[in-house]
Amino acid sequence: MKKKMKSYRKADTESKIAIKRYAIQYSDESIQLYEDEQKSLQEKLKKLNKKEHDLVMK
């Protein structure tokens, strides 16, 4: 009986670790998507600023 309980606790611990790993991985992917989107928006802003500057200079 003790061996079964130990086995269940080990499986429970392993599943908790797997869930935490997944959560960390998901969080990292979300951060990467956010950073990529932020870079894209910064590039668009630079282009708009350049176009605005060109229009002002005309």
Rosetta blueprint (number, residue, H / E / L):
1 M L
2 K H
3 K H
4 K H
5 M H
6 K H
7 S H
8 Y H
9 R H
10 K H
11 A H
12 D H
13 T H
14 E H
15 S H
16 K H
17 I H
18 A H
19 I H
20 K H
21 R H
22 Y H
23 A H
24 I H
25 Q H
26 Y H
27 S H
28 D H
29 E H
30 S H
31 I H
32 Q H
33 L H
34 Y H
35 E H
36 D H
37 E H
38 Q H
39 K H
40 S H
41 L H
42 Q H
43 E H
44 K H
45 L H
46 K H
47 K H
48 L H
49 N H
50 K H
51 K H
52 E H
53 H H
54 D H
55 L H
56 V H
57 M H
58 K L
